[in-house]
Amino acid sequence: TDFRSSGFRFYGYCDPSLGRTATSDYSAIVTLAVEEDSGLAYVYDADIQRRHPDRIIADILEKERLLRRETGRGYALFGAETNQFQWFLKETLARESARQGLYLPIQGVRATEDKTMRVESLQPDVKNGYILFRRDQTLLLQQLSQFPLGAHDDGPDALEGARPLARKQSRTVNLS
């Protein structure tokens, strides 16, 4: 798959975590590459690890730079969860993005529905091949296969967060 093709648009989502201990939740940054012609979503990147909030921001901005280098364009839209302390992360990300001249198109997302229901809603898209993965995305695939009984669900939560951003944007693009 040639992600440099102009038919791809990129959507990202961050499910942050404070990541202070070896057992704390992971922060997950998931990037979807959506092919406009087919509507298929490829998991371009699934970065799931424990990291400090400053590093979350640095990693998101580095992903924007990497996308621009590898594909010639950055995110069409990037979602950041804004529940609880996370609104501060979104605001800091926006300020740092502007300071670095990247101007990431950030949208705050407030999760109001039950996480289990949101993540389970991915199942039909995955089963039908509308969302495609690489074999080396092992932590994301493991978290998906163990959901909802696994110890961590940050990757599936970020994937579910990116999907509606891509769908909403894709419909807007196709209508114009």
C-alpha positions as CSV (number, residue, x, y, z in Angstrom):
1,T,0.0,0.0,0.0
2,D,1.4,3.4,-1.0
3,F,0.5,5.8,1.7
4,R,2.1,8.6,-0.3
5,S,-0.9,8.4,-2.7
6,S,-3.0,11.5,-2.6
7,G,-6.0,9.3,-2.0
8,F,-5.0,8.8,1.7
9,R,-6.0,11.0,4.6
10,F,-4.6,10.6,8.1
11,Y,-6.5,10.7,11.3
12,G,-4.9,10.4,14.8
13,Y,-6.2,10.0,18.3
14,C,-4.5,10.0,21.7
15,D,-5.8,8.2,24.7
16,P,-3.4,9.7,27.3
17,S,-2.3,8.3,30.6
18,L,0.0,9.7,33.3
19,G,2.1,6.5,33.1
20,R,3.9,7.0,36.4
21,T,4.3,3.3,37.5
22,A,5.1,0.0,35.8
23,T,1.4,-1.0,36.3
24,S,-0.3,2.2,35.2
25,D,-2.2,2.5,32.0
26,Y,-0.5,3.0,28.7
27,S,-0.9,6.1,26.6
28,A,-1.9,5.2,23.1
29,I,-1.4,7.3,19.9
30,V,-3.2,5.6,16.9
31,T,-3.0,6.9,13.4
32,L,-5.4,5.7,10.7
33,A,-4.8,6.1,7.0
34,V,-8.1,6.2,5.2
35,E,-8.2,5.4,1.5
36,E,-10.9,7.8,0.0
37,D,-11.8,5.5,-2.9
38,S,-12.4,2.3,-0.9
39,G,-13.2,3.8,2.5
40,L,-10.8,1.3,4.1
41,A,-8.9,2.4,7.2
42,Y,-5.4,1.1,7.7
43,V,-3.8,1.3,11.1
44,Y,-0.8,3.2,10.0
45,D,0.7,3.4,13.4
46,A,-0.2,2.2,16.9
47,D,2.1,3.6,19.5
48,I,1.2,2.2,22.9
49,Q,3.6,2.7,25.8
50,R,3.9,4.2,29.2
51,R,5.2,7.8,29.0
52,H,5.0,11.1,30.8
53,P,2.6,13.7,29.5
54,D,5.5,15.9,28.1
55,R,6.6,12.9,26.1
56,I,3.1,12.3,24.8
57,I,3.1,15.8,23.3
58,A,6.6,15.4,21.9
59,D,5.7,12.0,20.4
60,I,2.4,13.3,18.8
61,L,4.3,16.2,17.2
62,E,7.0,13.9,16.0
63,K,4.4,11.7,14.4
64,E,3.1,14.8,12.5
65,R,6.6,15.5,11.2
66,L,7.2,11.9,10.3
67,L,3.9,11.8,8.4
68,R,4.8,14.9,6.5
69,R,8.3,13.4,5.6
70,E,6.9,9.9,4.7
71,T,3.7,10.8,2.9
72,G,3.9,14.5,2.0
73,R,1.1,15.6,4.4
74,G,0.2,15.5,8.0
75,Y,-3.0,14.7,9.9
76,A,-6.3,15.8,8.5
77,L,-7.6,15.8,12.0
78,F,-6.2,14.7,15.4
79,G,-8.4,13.9,18.3
80,A,-7.4,14.3,21.9
81,E,-9.5,13.1,24.8
82,T,-10.5,15.9,27.1
83,N,-12.0,14.1,30.1
84,Q,-10.7,15.0,33.5
85,F,-7.0,16.2,33.4
86,Q,-6.7,15.5,29.7
87,W,-8.1,18.8,28.6
88,F,-4.9,20.3,29.8
89,L,-2.9,18.0,27.6
90,K,-4.9,19.0,24.6
91,E,-4.4,22.7,25.3
92,T,-0.7,22.2,25.9
93,L,-0.5,20.2,22.7
94,A,-2.2,23.0,20.7
95,R,0.2,25.6,22.1
96,E,3.3,23.5,21.5
97,S,2.1,22.6,18.0
98,A,1.8,26.3,17.1
99,R,5.1,27.2,18.8
100,Q,6.8,24.6,16.6
101,G,5.0,25.9,13.5
102,L,3.1,22.6,12.9
103,Y,-0.5,23.8,13.6
104,L,-1.8,20.4,14.2
105,P,-5.6,20.3,13.5
106,I,-6.7,19.2,17.0
107,Q,-10.2,18.4,18.0
108,G,-11.0,17.8,21.7
109,V,-13.1,14.7,22.2
110,R,-15.1,14.2,25.4
111,A,-15.9,10.5,25.9
112,T,-19.4,10.2,27.3
113,E,-20.5,6.7,26.3
114,D,-19.4,3.6,28.1
115,K,-15.9,2.5,27.0
116,T,-16.9,-1.1,26.7
117,M,-19.7,-0.3,24.3
118,R,-17.5,2.1,22.3
119,V,-14.7,-0.4,21.9
120,E,-17.1,-3.3,21.2
121,S,-18.5,-1.2,18.3
122,L,-15.2,-1.8,16.5
123,Q,-15.9,-5.5,16.1
124,P,-18.0,-5.3,12.9
125,D,-15.5,-3.0,11.1
126,V,-12.6,-5.3,12.1
127,K,-14.5,-8.5,11.2
128,N,-15.6,-7.1,7.8
129,G,-12.0,-5.9,7.0
130,Y,-12.9,-2.2,7.0
131,I,-10.1,-1.6,9.5
132,L,-6.8,-3.3,8.5
133,F,-3.8,-4.0,10.7
134,R,-0.2,-4.9,10.3
135,R,1.0,-8.1,12.0
136,D,3.7,-6.2,13.9
137,Q,1.1,-4.2,15.7
138,T,1.2,-6.9,18.4
139,L,0.3,-4.9,21.5
140,L,-2.8,-3.3,19.8
141,L,-3.9,-6.7,18.5
142,Q,-3.3,-8.3,21.9
143,Q,-5.3,-5.6,23.7
144,L,-8.2,-6.0,21.1
145,S,-8.2,-9.8,21.5
146,Q,-8.3,-9.6,25.3
147,F,-10.9,-6.9,25.5
148,P,-12.8,-6.4,27.8
149,L,-11.1,-8.8,30.2
150,G,-7.5,-7.7,29.6
151,A,-5.5,-5.6,32.0
152,H,-5.2,-2.7,29.5
153,D,-7.5,-1.3,26.8
154,D,-5.7,1.9,25.8
155,G,-4.9,0.9,22.2
156,P,-8.5,-0.2,21.4
157,D,-9.8,3.0,23.1
158,A,-7.5,5.2,20.9
159,L,-8.5,3.2,17.7
160,E,-12.1,3.7,18.5
161,G,-11.5,7.4,19.1
162,A,-9.8,7.8,15.7
163,R,-12.5,6.0,13.7
164,P,-15.4,8.5,14.1
165,L,-13.0,11.4,13.3
166,A,-12.1,9.7,10.0
167,R,-15.7,8.8,9.2
168,K,-17.0,12.3,9.9
169,Q,-14.2,13.9,7.8
170,S,-14.5,11.4,5.0
171,R,-18.2,12.1,4.6
172,T,-17.5,15.8,4.6
173,V,-14.8,15.4,2.0
174,N,-17.0,13.2,-0.3
175,L,-20.0,15.6,-0.1
176,S,-18.1,18.6,-1.3
